[in-house]
Amino acid sequence: MFTIWHNAKCSKSRATRDLLDQNNISVQDRYYLKEIPSIKEIQEICEILNVHPIAITRKNETIWKKNNINPESITDEELFEYLHQFPIAIERPIVISADEKTGKKSAIIGRPPENVLKLL
């Protein structure tokens, strides 16, 4: 089972989704700007990716400047909260794979889109 944290307005997200389709991968879309991930879900994604939240943060999003926040100078806990409050700042797309037998999850950021091929 594959899930993509998807923003249809993003060219990289669309290209990643197309690549999965071209490889006949059944994917569940998670439109994360509408279905906002919980703090726990964002933490889980970071654990699966084995990264700190700054690695899944779009540091140049206007939201940071608008709120006078430097995402590189706050704690991980604060960053999890901000990513929940402002999901537009989550790097996209993120593709999650769950093994049907074991339930073990893997994930990868689709930048470039070809990165997702590592999950196949």
Biopython code that builds the backbone (N, CA, C, O; Angstrom):
import numpy as np
from Bio.PDB.StructureBuilder import StructureBuilder

atoms = [
    (1, "MET", "N", (0.849, -1.184, 0.000)),
    (1, "MET", "CA", (0.000, 0.000, 0.000)),
    (1, "MET", "C", (0.890, 1.242, 0.000)),
    (1, "MET", "O", (1.820, 1.360, 0.799)),
    (2, "PHE", "N", (0.590, 2.145, -0.897)),
    (2, "PHE", "CA", (1.326, 3.401, -0.998)),
    (2, "PHE", "C", (0.385, 4.567, -0.742)),
    (2, "PHE", "O", (-0.771, 4.559, -1.164)),
    (3, "THR", "N", (0.901, 5.564, -0.046)),
    (3, "THR", "CA", (0.180, 6.812, 0.185)),
    (3, "THR", "C", (1.112, 7.943, -0.213)),
    (3, "THR", "O", (2.316, 7.889, 0.037)),
    (4, "ILE", "N", (0.543, 8.964, -0.834)),
    (4, "ILE", "CA", (1.342, 10.136, -1.180)),
    (4, "ILE", "C", (0.739, 11.352, -0.502)),
    (4, "ILE", "O", (-0.449, 11.635, -0.652)),
    (5, "TRP", "N", (1.573, 12.076, 0.253)),
    (5, "TRP", "CA", (1.165, 13.383, 0.770)),
    (5, "TRP", "C", (1.302, 14.316, -0.415)),
    (5, "TRP", "O", (2.407, 14.669, -0.825)),
    (6, "HIS", "N", (0.179, 14.703, -0.950)),
    (6, "HIS", "CA", (0.112, 15.281, -2.281)),
    (6, "HIS", "C", (-0.477, 16.686, -2.270)),
    (6, "HIS", "O", (-1.428, 16.979, -1.546)),
    (7, "ASN", "N", (0.122, 17.548, -3.099)),
    (7, "ASN", "CA", (-0.418, 18.875, -3.370)),
    (7, "ASN", "C", (-0.499, 18.981, -4.886)),
    (7, "ASN", "O", (0.519, 19.126, -5.563)),
    (8, "ALA", "N", (-1.714, 18.908, -5.411)),
    (8, "ALA", "CA", (-1.912, 18.872, -6.862)),
    (8, "ALA", "C", (-1.437, 20.147, -7.555)),
    (8, "ALA", "O", (-1.264, 20.145, -8.774)),
    (9, "LYS", "N", (-1.223, 21.226, -6.822)),
    (9, "LYS", "CA", (-0.738, 22.466, -7.412)),
    (9, "LYS", "C", (0.783, 22.473, -7.585)),
    (9, "LYS", "O", (1.331, 23.354, -8.248)),
    (10, "CYS", "N", (1.450, 21.504, -6.997)),
    (10, "CYS", "CA", (2.912, 21.429, -7.029)),
    (10, "CYS", "C", (3.360, 20.538, -8.186)),
    (10, "CYS", "O", (2.918, 19.395, -8.299)),
    (11, "SER", "N", (4.235, 21.060, -9.040)),
    (11, "SER", "CA", (4.691, 20.291, -10.200)),
    (11, "SER", "C", (5.465, 19.036, -9.796)),
    (11, "SER", "O", (5.320, 17.997, -10.440)),
    (12, "LYS", "N", (6.273, 19.108, -8.756)),
    (12, "LYS", "CA", (7.026, 17.926, -8.306)),
    (12, "LYS", "C", (6.091, 16.867, -7.752)),
    (12, "LYS", "O", (6.307, 15.671, -7.949)),
    (13, "SER", "N", (5.063, 17.306, -7.065)),
    (13, "SER", "CA", (4.083, 16.381, -6.519)),
    (13, "SER", "C", (3.314, 15.695, -7.654)),
    (13, "SER", "O", (3.101, 14.483, -7.625)),
    (14, "ARG", "N", (2.906, 16.474, -8.641)),
    (14, "ARG", "CA", (2.198, 15.894, -9.794)),
    (14, "ARG", "C", (3.103, 14.931, -10.567)),
    (14, "ARG", "O", (2.658, 13.863, -10.990)),
    (15, "ALA", "N", (4.362, 15.306, -10.750)),
    (15, "ALA", "CA", (5.297, 14.448, -11.480)),
    (15, "ALA", "C", (5.535, 13.133, -10.733)),
    (15, "ALA", "O", (5.647, 12.072, -11.347)),
    (16, "THR", "N", (5.610, 13.212, -9.429)),
    (16, "THR", "CA", (5.795, 12.007, -8.618)),
    (16, "THR", "C", (4.565, 11.112, -8.728)),
    (16, "THR", "O", (4.684, 9.897, -8.890)),
    (17, "ARG", "N", (3.398, 11.714, -8.640)),
    (17, "ARG", "CA", (2.142, 10.945, -8.769)),
    (17, "ARG", "C", (2.074, 10.285, -10.141)),
    (17, "ARG", "O", (1.694, 9.119, -10.246)),
    (18, "ASP", "N", (2.438, 11.014, -11.191)),
    (18, "ASP", "CA", (2.444, 10.459, -12.550)),
    (18, "ASP", "C", (3.420, 9.292, -12.667)),
    (18, "ASP", "O", (3.114, 8.285, -13.305)),
    (19, "LEU", "N", (4.582, 9.428, -12.056)),
    (19, "LEU", "CA", (5.583, 8.375, -12.099)),
    (19, "LEU", "C", (5.061, 7.098, -11.437)),
    (19, "LEU", "O", (5.281, 5.996, -11.940)),
    (20, "LEU", "N", (4.378, 7.253, -10.320)),
    (20, "LEU", "CA", (3.782, 6.095, -9.653)),
    (20, "LEU", "C", (2.722, 5.455, -10.549)),
    (20, "LEU", "O", (2.652, 4.231, -10.657)),
    (21, "ASP", "N", (1.905, 6.279, -11.185)),
    (21, "ASP", "CA", (0.885, 5.767, -12.107)),
    (21, "ASP", "C", (1.536, 5.007, -13.269)),
    (21, "ASP", "O", (1.071, 3.935, -13.654)),
    (22, "GLN", "N", (2.611, 5.567, -13.819)),
    (22, "GLN", "CA", (3.301, 4.930, -14.951)),
    (22, "GLN", "C", (3.869, 3.569, -14.572)),
    (22, "GLN", "O", (4.044, 2.703, -15.428)),
    (23, "ASN", "N", (4.155, 3.385, -13.294)),
    (23, "ASN", "CA", (4.681, 2.112, -12.802)),
    (23, "ASN", "C", (3.584, 1.214, -12.222)),
    (23, "ASN", "O", (3.860, 0.235, -11.529)),
    (24, "ASN", "N", (2.329, 1.577, -12.527)),
    (24, "ASN", "CA", (1.164, 0.795, -12.100)),
    (24, "ASN", "C", (1.113, 0.553, -10.596)),
    (24, "ASN", "O", (0.745, -0.527, -10.134)),
    (25, "ILE", "N", (1.490, 1.578, -9.851)),
    (25, "ILE", "CA", (1.452, 1.517, -8.397)),
    (25, "ILE", "C", (0.136, 2.128, -7.923)),
    (25, "ILE", "O", (-0.179, 3.277, -8.233)),
    (26, "SER", "N", (-0.611, 1.355, -7.180)),
    (26, "SER", "CA", (-1.859, 1.845, -6.604)),
    (26, "SER", "C", (-1.514, 2.760, -5.431)),
    (26, "SER", "O", (-0.816, 2.361, -4.498)),
    (27, "VAL", "N", (-2.012, 3.981, -5.495)),
    (27, "VAL", "CA", (-1.634, 5.001, -4.513)),
    (27, "VAL", "C", (-2.879, 5.668, -3.953)),
    (27, "VAL", "O", (-3.818, 5.994, -4.680)),
    (28, "GLN", "N", (-2.859, 5.860, -2.647)),
    (28, "GLN", "CA", (-3.902, 6.646, -1.993)),
    (28, "GLN", "C", (-3.374, 8.068, -1.843)),
    (28, "GLN", "O", (-2.312, 8.283, -1.257)),
    (29, "ASP", "N", (-4.115, 9.034, -2.371)),
    (29, "ASP", "CA", (-3.719, 10.435, -2.235)),
    (29, "ASP", "C", (-4.124, 10.967, -0.872)),
    (29, "ASP", "O", (-5.252, 10.765, -0.421)),
    (30, "ARG", "N", (-3.211, 11.634, -0.236)),
    (30, "ARG", "CA", (-3.489, 12.346, 1.009)),
    (30, "ARG", "C", (-3.266, 13.823, 0.700)),
    (30, "ARG", "O", (-2.128, 14.292, 0.686)),
    (31, "TYR", "N", (-4.339, 14.548, 0.456)),
    (31, "TYR", "CA", (-4.234, 15.977, 0.174)),
    (31, "TYR", "C", (-4.007, 16.686, 1.504)),
    (31, "TYR", "O", (-4.941, 17.154, 2.154)),
    (32, "TYR", "N", (-2.740, 16.747, 1.884)),
    (32, "TYR", "CA", (-2.381, 17.144, 3.246)),
    (32, "TYR", "C", (-2.692, 18.597, 3.579)),
    (32, "TYR", "O", (-2.648, 18.974, 4.750)),
    (33, "LEU", "N", (-3.002, 19.416, 2.593)),
    (33, "LEU", "CA", (-3.420, 20.786, 2.900)),
    (33, "LEU", "C", (-4.882, 20.820, 3.347)),
    (33, "LEU", "O", (-5.310, 21.758, 4.019)),
    (34, "LYS", "N", (-5.640, 19.795, 2.971)),
    (34, "LYS", "CA", (-7.038, 19.673, 3.412)),
    (34, "LYS", "C", (-7.165, 18.687, 4.564)),
    (34, "LYS", "O", (-7.908, 18.925, 5.517)),
    (35, "GLU", "N", (-6.440, 17.584, 4.472)),
    (35, "GLU", "CA", (-6.412, 16.571, 5.533)),
    (35, "GLU", "C", (-5.114, 16.790, 6.311)),
    (35, "GLU", "O", (-4.143, 16.050, 6.151)),
    (36, "ILE", "N", (-5.121, 17.808, 7.142)),
    (36, "ILE", "CA", (-3.889, 18.255, 7.813)),
    (36, "ILE", "C", (-3.349, 17.162, 8.737)),
    (36, "ILE", "O", (-4.068, 16.662, 9.602)),
    (37, "PRO", "N", (-2.086, 16.798, 8.548)),
    (37, "PRO", "CA", (-1.488, 15.780, 9.416)),
    (37, "PRO", "C", (-1.397, 16.270, 10.860)),
    (37, "PRO", "O", (-1.129, 17.441, 11.128)),
    (38, "SER", "N", (-1.627, 15.350, 11.761)),
    (38, "SER", "CA", (-1.473, 15.660, 13.182)),
    (38, "SER", "C", (0.017, 15.775, 13.512)),
    (38, "SER", "O", (0.871, 15.357, 12.730)),
    (39, "ILE", "N", (0.303, 16.329, 14.645)),
    (39, "ILE", "CA", (1.703, 16.404, 15.097)),
    (39, "ILE", "C", (2.274, 14.993, 15.170)),
    (39, "ILE", "O", (3.414, 14.756, 14.771)),
    (40, "LYS", "N", (1.484, 14.067, 15.678)),
    (40, "LYS", "CA", (1.942, 12.675, 15.792)),
    (40, "LYS", "C", (2.265, 12.088, 14.419)),
    (40, "LYS", "O", (3.255, 11.370, 14.280)),
    (41, "GLU", "N", (1.454, 12.378, 13.406)),
    (41, "GLU", "CA", (1.721, 11.875, 12.059)),
    (41, "GLU", "C", (3.005, 12.479, 11.486)),
    (41, "GLU", "O", (3.781, 11.786, 10.828)),
    (42, "ILE", "N", (3.222, 13.748, 11.735)),
    (42, "ILE", "CA", (4.437, 14.402, 11.244)),
    (42, "ILE", "C", (5.662, 13.808, 11.942)),
    (42, "ILE", "O", (6.694, 13.577, 11.310)),
    (43, "GLN", "N", (5.540, 13.563, 13.246)),
    (43, "GLN", "CA", (6.632, 12.925, 13.978)),
    (43, "GLN", "C", (6.898, 11.529, 13.421)),
    (43, "GLN", "O", (8.051, 11.127, 13.259)),
    (44, "GLU", "N", (5.823, 10.792, 13.130)),
    (44, "GLU", "CA", (5.975, 9.440, 12.595)),
    (44, "GLU", "C", (6.682, 9.460, 11.237)),
    (44, "GLU", "O", (7.548, 8.625, 10.974)),
    (45, "ILE", "N", (6.316, 10.405, 10.382)),
    (45, "ILE", "CA", (6.975, 10.513, 9.077)),
    (45, "ILE", "C", (8.466, 10.768, 9.267)),
    (45, "ILE", "O", (9.292, 10.169, 8.577)),
    (46, "CYS", "N", (8.811, 11.646, 10.191)),
    (46, "CYS", "CA", (10.229, 11.919, 10.444)),
    (46, "CYS", "C", (10.946, 10.675, 10.970)),
    (46, "CYS", "O", (12.097, 10.423, 10.613)),
    (47, "GLU", "N", (10.271, 9.906, 11.811)),
    (47, "GLU", "CA", (10.867, 8.665, 12.320)),
    (47, "GLU", "C", (11.083, 7.666, 11.188)),
    (47, "GLU", "O", (12.134, 7.029, 11.108)),
    (48, "ILE", "N", (10.086, 7.529, 10.313)),
    (48, "ILE", "CA", (10.204, 6.599, 9.185)),
    (48, "ILE", "C", (11.335, 7.029, 8.260)),
    (48, "ILE", "O", (12.120, 6.202, 7.798)),
    (49, "LEU", "N", (11.410, 8.329, 7.994)),
    (49, "LEU", "CA", (12.468, 8.861, 7.141)),
    (49, "LEU", "C", (13.820, 8.912, 7.845)),
    (49, "LEU", "O", (14.859, 9.053, 7.201)),
    (50, "ASN", "N", (13.797, 8.797, 9.180)),
    (50, "ASN", "CA", (14.996, 8.895, 10.014)),
    (50, "ASN", "C", (15.666, 10.262, 9.853)),
    (50, "ASN", "O", (16.873, 10.368, 9.634)),
    (51, "VAL", "N", (14.826, 11.315, 9.972)),
    (51, "VAL", "CA", (15.317, 12.691, 9.831)),
    (51, "VAL", "C", (14.710, 13.581, 10.919)),
    (51, "VAL", "O", (13.701, 13.232, 11.532)),
    (52, "HIS", "N", (15.333, 14.715, 11.141)),
    (52, "HIS", "CA", (14.760, 15.753, 11.989)),
    (52, "HIS", "C", (13.716, 16.496, 11.159)),
    (52, "HIS", "O", (13.781, 16.469, 9.930)),
    (53, "PRO", "N", (12.763, 17.153, 11.797)),
    (53, "PRO", "CA", (11.705, 17.826, 11.033)),
    (53, "PRO", "C", (12.193, 18.904, 10.080)),
    (53, "PRO", "O", (11.494, 19.229, 9.120)),
    (54, "ILE", "N", (13.357, 19.462, 10.314)),
    (54, "ILE", "CA", (13.876, 20.483, 9.398)),
    (54, "ILE", "C", (14.074, 19.885, 7.994)),
    (54, "ILE", "O", (14.011, 20.613, 7.003)),
    (55, "ALA", "N", (14.312, 18.575, 7.903)),
    (55, "ALA", "CA", (14.532, 17.918, 6.612)),
    (55, "ALA", "C", (13.258, 17.821, 5.774)),
    (55, "ALA", "O", (13.330, 17.636, 4.559)),
    (56, "ILE", "N", (12.097, 17.944, 6.413)),
    (56, "ILE", "CA", (10.842, 17.907, 5.654)),
    (56, "ILE", "C", (10.178, 19.284, 5.640)),
    (56, "ILE", "O", (8.976, 19.406, 5.406)),
    (57, "THR", "N", (10.973, 20.301, 5.892)),
    (57, "THR", "CA", (10.467, 21.668, 5.975)),
    (57, "THR", "C", (10.859, 22.465, 4.745)),
    (57, "THR", "O", (12.022, 22.493, 4.344)),
    (58, "ARG", "N", (9.869, 23.109, 4.157)),
    (58, "ARG", "CA", (10.120, 24.036, 3.045)),
    (58, "ARG", "C", (10.512, 25.373, 3.673)),
    (58, "ARG", "O", (9.658, 26.165, 4.072)),
    (59, "LYS", "N", (11.811, 25.604, 3.751)),
    (59, "LYS", "CA", (12.338, 26.746, 4.500)),
    (59, "LYS", "C", (12.096, 28.099, 3.832)),
    (59, "LYS", "O", (12.204, 29.137, 4.485)),
    (60, "ASN", "N", (11.771, 28.098, 2.549)),
    (60, "ASN", "CA", (11.561, 29.364, 1.844)),
    (60, "ASN", "C", (10.094, 29.752, 1.714)),
    (60, "ASN", "O", (9.769, 30.719, 1.025)),
    (61, "GLU", "N", (9.219, 29.020, 2.358)),
    (61, "GLU", "CA", (7.795, 29.370, 2.290)),
    (61, "GLU", "C", (7.560, 30.736, 2.941)),
    (61, "GLU", "O", (8.183, 31.079, 3.946)),
    (62, "THR", "N", (6.679, 31.477, 2.366)),
    (62, "THR", "CA", (6.341, 32.829, 2.845)),
    (62, "THR", "C", (5.855, 32.814, 4.294)),
    (62, "THR", "O", (6.038, 33.785, 5.027)),
    (63, "ILE", "N", (5.243, 31.720, 4.693)),
    (63, "ILE", "CA", (4.664, 31.636, 6.044)),
    (63, "ILE", "C", (5.712, 31.910, 7.130)),
    (63, "ILE", "O", (5.391, 32.479, 8.173)),
    (64, "TRP", "N", (6.952, 31.509, 6.884)),
    (64, "TRP", "CA", (8.005, 31.733, 7.877)),
    (64, "TRP", "C", (8.310, 33.220, 8.010)),
    (64, "TRP", "O", (8.401, 33.749, 9.118)),
    (65, "LYS", "N", (8.466, 33.888, 6.869)),
    (65, "LYS", "CA", (8.759, 35.330, 6.888)),
    (65, "LYS", "C", (7.572, 36.109, 7.447)),
    (65, "LYS", "O", (7.739, 37.053, 8.219)),
    (66, "LYS", "N", (6.377, 35.698, 7.044)),
    (66, "LYS", "CA", (5.162, 36.373, 7.489)),
    (66, "LYS", "C", (5.022, 36.327, 9.017)),
    (66, "LYS", "O", (4.539, 37.280, 9.629)),
    (67, "ASN", "N", (5.442, 35.226, 9.618)),
    (67, "ASN", "CA", (5.349, 35.063, 11.072)),
    (67, "ASN", "C", (6.672, 35.323, 11.787)),
    (67, "ASN", "O", (6.803, 35.076, 12.986)),
    (68, "ASN", "N", (7.661, 35.831, 11.023)),
    (68, "ASN", "CA", (8.964, 36.166, 11.594)),
    (68, "ASN", "C", (9.588, 34.976, 12.347)),
    (68, "ASN", "O", (10.039, 35.094, 13.486)),
    (69, "ILE", "N", (9.592, 33.831, 11.658)),
    (69, "ILE", "CA", (10.125, 32.610, 12.255)),
    (69, "ILE", "C", (11.274, 32.113, 11.391)),
    (69, "ILE", "O", (11.171, 32.072, 10.165)),
    (70, "ASN", "N", (12.359, 31.737, 12.038)),
    (70, "ASN", "CA", (13.450, 31.075, 11.350)),
    (70, "ASN", "C", (13.349, 29.591, 11.692)),
    (70, "ASN", "O", (13.686, 29.201, 12.810)),
    (71, "PRO", "N", (12.891, 28.749, 10.755)),
    (71, "PRO", "CA", (12.677, 27.332, 11.077)),
    (71, "PRO", "C", (13.946, 26.591, 11.477)),
    (71, "PRO", "O", (13.877, 25.509, 12.061)),
    (72, "GLU", "N", (15.097, 27.162, 11.167)),
    (72, "GLU", "CA", (16.350, 26.503, 11.530)),
    (72, "GLU", "C", (16.821, 26.861, 12.937)),
    (72, "GLU", "O", (17.815, 26.315, 13.416)),
    (73, "SER", "N", (16.117, 27.771, 13.599)),
    (73, "SER", "CA", (16.559, 28.176, 14.940)),
    (73, "SER", "C", (15.536, 27.857, 16.022)),
    (73, "SER", "O", (15.595, 28.418, 17.116)),
    (74, "ILE", "N", (14.596, 26.957, 15.724)),
    (74, "ILE", "CA", (13.620, 26.556, 16.737)),
    (74, "ILE", "C", (13.795, 25.073, 17.051)),
    (74, "ILE", "O", (14.459, 24.346, 16.312)),
    (75, "THR", "N", (13.202, 24.642, 18.135)),
    (75, "THR", "CA", (13.340, 23.240, 18.548)),
    (75, "THR", "C", (12.531, 22.330, 17.621)),
    (75, "THR", "O", (11.635, 22.781, 16.908)),
    (76, "ASP", "N", (12.866, 21.053, 17.648)),
    (76, "ASP", "CA", (12.106, 20.086, 16.865)),
    (76, "ASP", "C", (10.633, 20.100, 17.268)),
    (76, "ASP", "O", (9.752, 20.033, 16.411)),
    (77, "GLU", "N", (10.369, 20.186, 18.561)),
    (77, "GLU", "CA", (8.988, 20.191, 19.049)),
    (77, "GLU", "C", (8.218, 21.395, 18.500)),
    (77, "GLU", "O", (7.070, 21.266, 18.075)),
    (78, "GLU", "N", (8.859, 22.558, 18.514)),
    (78, "GLU", "CA", (8.218, 23.751, 17.950)),
    (78, "GLU", "C", (7.989, 23.591, 16.450)),
    (78, "GLU", "O", (6.957, 24.002, 15.921)),
    (79, "LEU", "N", (8.944, 23.000, 15.787)),
    (79, "LEU", "CA", (8.824, 22.813, 14.346)),
    (79, "LEU", "C", (7.697, 21.841, 14.008)),
    (79, "LEU", "O", (6.964, 22.062, 13.045)),
    (80, "PHE", "N", (7.549, 20.774, 14.782)),
    (80, "PHE", "CA", (6.413, 19.858, 14.578)),
    (80, "PHE", "C", (5.097, 20.620, 14.696)),
    (80, "PHE", "O", (4.185, 20.430, 13.891)),
    (81, "GLU", "N", (5.008, 21.472, 15.693)),
    (81, "GLU", "CA", (3.790, 22.266, 15.893)),
    (81, "GLU", "C", (3.538, 23.199, 14.711)),
    (81, "GLU", "O", (2.411, 23.287, 14.224)),
    (82, "TYR", "N", (4.567, 23.888, 14.249)),
    (82, "TYR", "CA", (4.409, 24.806, 13.120)),
    (82, "TYR", "C", (4.040, 24.066, 11.837)),
    (82, "TYR", "O", (3.212, 24.544, 11.061)),
    (83, "LEU", "N", (4.649, 22.900, 11.610)),
    (83, "LEU", "CA", (4.316, 22.133, 10.412)),
    (83, "LEU", "C", (2.863, 21.664, 10.454)),
    (83, "LEU", "O", (2.208, 21.547, 9.419)),
    (84, "HIS", "N", (2.379, 21.402, 11.642)),
    (84, "HIS", "CA", (0.955, 21.062, 11.792)),
    (84, "HIS", "C", (0.084, 22.295, 11.531)),
    (84, "HIS", "O", (-0.922, 22.204, 10.826)),
    (85, "GLN", "N", (0.462, 23.429, 12.088)),
    (85, "GLN", "CA", (-0.309, 24.663, 11.910)),
    (85, "GLN", "C", (-0.252, 25.174, 10.474)),
    (85, "GLN", "O", (-1.231, 25.716, 9.961)),
    (86, "PHE", "N", (0.899, 24.999, 9.829)),
    (86, "PHE", "CA", (1.125, 25.517, 8.479)),
    (86, "PHE", "C", (1.596, 24.383, 7.559)),
    (86, "PHE", "O", (2.768, 24.344, 7.183)),
    (87, "PRO", "N", (0.705, 23.470, 7.196)),
    (87, "PRO", "CA", (1.134, 22.308, 6.407)),
    (87, "PRO", "C", (1.723, 22.674, 5.044)),
    (87, "PRO", "O", (2.412, 21.853, 4.437)),
    (88, "ILE", "N", (1.468, 23.884, 4.554)),
    (88, "ILE", "CA", (2.074, 24.323, 3.300)),
    (88, "ILE", "C", (3.603, 24.285, 3.399)),
    (88, "ILE", "O", (4.292, 24.218, 2.381)),
    (89, "ALA", "N", (4.122, 24.328, 4.614)),
    (89, "ALA", "CA", (5.571, 24.324, 4.831)),
    (89, "ALA", "C", (6.168, 22.920, 4.879)),
    (89, "ALA", "O", (7.376, 22.768, 5.065)),
    (90, "ILE", "N", (5.331, 21.893, 4.713)),
    (90, "ILE", "CA", (5.850, 20.523, 4.667)),
    (90, "ILE", "C", (6.358, 20.245, 3.250)),
    (90, "ILE", "O", (5.665, 20.504, 2.265)),
    (91, "GLU", "N", (7.561, 19.722, 3.169)),
    (91, "GLU", "CA", (8.138, 19.363, 1.866)),
    (91, "GLU", "C", (7.226, 18.359, 1.180)),
    (91, "GLU", "O", (6.619, 17.501, 1.822)),
    (92, "ARG", "N", (7.144, 18.484, -0.127)),
    (92, "ARG", "CA", (6.258, 17.605, -0.867)),
    (92, "ARG", "C", (6.923, 17.151, -2.148)),
    (92, "ARG", "O", (7.807, 17.815, -2.691)),
    (93, "PRO", "N", (6.481, 16.027, -2.603)),
    (93, "PRO", "CA", (5.583, 15.064, -1.984)),
    (93, "PRO", "C", (6.362, 14.107, -1.082)),
    (93, "PRO", "O", (7.576, 13.949, -1.212)),
    (94, "ILE", "N", (5.643, 13.487, -0.182)),
    (94, "ILE", "CA", (6.207, 12.409, 0.620)),
    (94, "ILE", "C", (5.397, 11.162, 0.274)),
    (94, "ILE", "O", (4.168, 11.163, 0.340)),
    (95, "VAL", "N", (6.110, 10.103, -0.095)),
    (95, "VAL", "CA", (5.457, 8.840, -0.438)),
    (95, "VAL", "C", (5.775, 7.841, 0.663)),
    (95, "VAL", "O", (6.927, 7.661, 1.057)),
    (96, "ILE", "N", (4.711, 7.194, 1.149)),
    (96, "ILE", "CA", (4.835, 6.223, 2.232)),
    (96, "ILE", "C", (4.397, 4.865, 1.711)),
    (96, "ILE", "O", (3.364, 4.737, 1.054)),
    (97, "SER", "N", (5.193, 3.864, 2.013)),
    (97, "SER", "CA", (4.893, 2.494, 1.636)),
    (97, "SER", "C", (4.723, 1.685, 2.914)),
    (97, "SER", "O", (5.525, 1.796, 3.841)),
    (98, "ALA", "N", (3.671, 0.871, 2.956)),
    (98, "ALA", "CA", (3.457, -0.013, 4.108)),
    (98, "ALA", "C", (3.437, -1.453, 3.615)),
    (98, "ALA", "O", (2.645, -1.807, 2.742)),
    (99, "ASP", "N", (4.306, -2.272, 4.173)),
    (99, "ASP", "CA", (4.346, -3.683, 3.815)),
    (99, "ASP", "C", (3.056, -4.338, 4.301)),
    (99, "ASP", "O", (2.709, -4.241, 5.479)),
    (100, "GLU", "N", (2.355, -4.998, 3.401)),
    (100, "GLU", "CA", (1.060, -5.592, 3.744)),
    (100, "GLU", "C", (1.183, -6.709, 4.764)),
    (100, "GLU", "O", (0.260, -6.920, 5.550)),
    (101, "LYS", "N", (2.297, -7.433, 4.776)),
    (101, "LYS", "CA", (2.474, -8.557, 5.706)),
    (101, "LYS", "C", (2.918, -8.099, 7.080)),
    (101, "LYS", "O", (2.365, -8.523, 8.095)),
    (102, "THR", "N", (3.926, -7.226, 7.110)),
    (102, "THR", "CA", (4.517, -6.846, 8.398)),
    (102, "THR", "C", (3.987, -5.526, 8.934)),
    (102, "THR", "O", (4.073, -5.259, 10.132)),
    (103, "GLY", "N", (3.435, -4.695, 8.042)),
    (103, "GLY", "CA", (2.979, -3.369, 8.459)),
    (103, "GLY", "C", (4.120, -2.365, 8.545)),
    (103, "GLY", "O", (3.898, -1.187, 8.827)),
    (104, "LYS", "N", (5.348, -2.834, 8.301)),
    (104, "LYS", "CA", (6.502, -1.934, 8.362)),
    (104, "LYS", "C", (6.374, -0.869, 7.283)),
    (104, "LYS", "O", (6.023, -1.156, 6.139)),
    (105, "LYS", "N", (6.671, 0.381, 7.678)),
    (105, "LYS", "CA", (6.545, 1.501, 6.757)),
    (105, "LYS", "C", (7.907, 2.018, 6.324)),
    (105, "LYS", "O", (8.876, 2.023, 7.085)),
    (106, "SER", "N", (7.940, 2.451, 5.075)),
    (106, "SER", "CA", (9.093, 3.137, 4.506)),
    (106, "SER", "C", (8.563, 4.413, 3.887)),
    (106, "SER", "O", (7.383, 4.494, 3.544)),
    (107, "ALA", "N", (9.414, 5.403, 3.742)),
    (107, "ALA", "CA", (8.975, 6.659, 3.132)),
    (107, "ALA", "C", (10.147, 7.309, 2.431)),
    (107, "ALA", "O", (11.312, 7.021, 2.705)),
    (108, "ILE", "N", (9.795, 8.200, 1.512)),
    (108, "ILE", "CA", (10.813, 8.954, 0.793)),
    (108, "ILE", "C", (10.202, 10.261, 0.317)),
    (108, "ILE", "O", (9.006, 10.336, 0.034)),
    (109, "ILE", "N", (11.025, 11.275, 0.232)),
    (109, "ILE", "CA", (10.583, 12.563, -0.309)),
    (109, "ILE", "C", (10.815, 12.520, -1.817)),
    (109, "ILE", "O", (11.904, 12.172, -2.274)),
    (110, "GLY", "N", (9.795, 12.871, -2.578)),
    (110, "GLY", "CA", (9.861, 12.810, -4.034)),
    (110, "GLY", "C", (10.511, 14.023, -4.660)),
    (110, "GLY", "O", (9.923, 14.649, -5.542)),
    (111, "ARG", "N", (11.685, 14.363, -4.236)),
    (111, "ARG", "CA", (12.475, 15.453, -4.821)),
    (111, "ARG", "C", (13.876, 14.929, -5.051)),
    (111, "ARG", "O", (14.649, 14.821, -4.099)),
    (112, "PRO", "N", (14.218, 14.609, -6.248)),
    (112, "PRO", "CA", (13.406, 14.652, -7.452)),
    (112, "PRO", "C", (12.385, 13.514, -7.450)),
    (112, "PRO", "O", (12.504, 12.580, -6.657)),
    (113, "PRO", "N", (11.395, 13.584, -8.321)),
    (113, "PRO", "CA", (10.348, 12.561, -8.346)),
    (113, "PRO", "C", (10.887, 11.134, -8.459)),
    (113, "PRO", "O", (10.295, 10.203, -7.914)),
    (114, "GLU", "N", (11.994, 10.961, -9.157)),
    (114, "GLU", "CA", (12.565, 9.619, -9.347)),
    (114, "GLU", "C", (12.994, 8.961, -8.038)),
    (114, "GLU", "O", (13.209, 7.750, -7.996)),
    (115, "ASN", "N", (13.118, 9.740, -6.982)),
    (115, "ASN", "CA", (13.447, 9.159, -5.666)),
    (115, "ASN", "C", (12.459, 8.069, -5.266)),
    (115, "ASN", "O", (12.838, 7.100, -4.607)),
    (116, "VAL", "N", (11.204, 8.218, -5.656)),
    (116, "VAL", "CA", (10.179, 7.264, -5.221)),
    (116, "VAL", "C", (10.427, 5.870, -5.795)),
    (116, "VAL", "O", (9.928, 4.883, -5.254)),
    (117, "LEU", "N", (11.178, 5.779, -6.866)),
    (117, "LEU", "CA", (11.462, 4.480, -7.460)),
    (117, "LEU", "C", (12.243, 3.577, -6.490)),
    (117, "LEU", "O", (12.225, 2.354, -6.624)),
    (118, "LYS", "N", (12.916, 4.183, -5.528)),
    (118, "LYS", "CA", (13.668, 3.411, -4.520)),
    (118, "LYS", "C", (12.726, 2.610, -3.631)),
    (118, "LYS", "O", (13.138, 1.613, -3.037)),
    (119, "LEU", "N", (11.463, 3.031, -3.528)),
    (119, "LEU", "CA", (10.488, 2.311, -2.695)),
    (119, "LEU", "C", (9.863, 1.134, -3.420)),
    (119, "LEU", "O", (9.263, 0.267, -2.785)),
    (120, "LEU", "N", (9.993, 1.089, -4.737)),
    (120, "LEU", "CA", (9.312, 0.057, -5.519)),
    (120, "LEU", "C", (10.029, -1.266, -5.470)),
    (120, "LEU", "O", (9.578, -2.236, -6.080)),
]
sb = StructureBuilder()
sb.init_structure("model")
sb.init_model(0)
sb.init_chain("A")
sb.init_seg("    ")
for serial, (resi, resn, name, xyz) in enumerate(atoms, 1):
    if name == "N":
        sb.init_residue(resn, " ", resi, " ")
    sb.init_atom(name, np.array(xyz, "f"), 0.0, 1.0, " ", f" {name:<3s}", serial, name[0])
structure = sb.get_structure()
